[in-house]
Amino acid sequence: MGEDMAGLSGRHIKNLAVPHAAAAVQRDARIAQAEANRLATEAEPDRSRRPHVHAG
């Protein structure tokens, strides 16, 4: 019986870690997306400095 209980405890602890691991992956993905957005924004031309040209 002692071995069965040890096995259950080990699985239980691993199962408790799963949501934390998933949250960490999601957090890292949000950070990477925010960084990509920041870099894309910085790469856009600054429209406030360019004169507006009317077509026509």
C-alpha positions, -999 to +999 in steps of 0.1 A: +000+000+000+029+024+007+041+022-029+006+030-043+003+061-021+037+073-031+028+069-068-004+088-063+014+116-045+039+119-073+012+121-099-008+145-079+022+169-076+029+166-113-008+174-120-006+204-098+023+218-119+005+215-152-016+247-149+015+266-138+035+254-168+006+263-191+003+298-176+041+303-180+039+294-217+009+318-222+028+345-203+059+341-225+038+341-256+021+374-246+055+389-238+068+378-272+038+392-290+041+425-272+078+428-282+069+420-318+042+447-317+066+472-303+092+465-329+066+467-357+054+500-343+089+514-342+096+503-377+066+522-391+074+556-407+067+585-385+037+600-403+036+632-383+069+644-398+061+638-434+041+664-453+007+653-465+005+652-503-029+655-519-035+632-548-052+647-578 
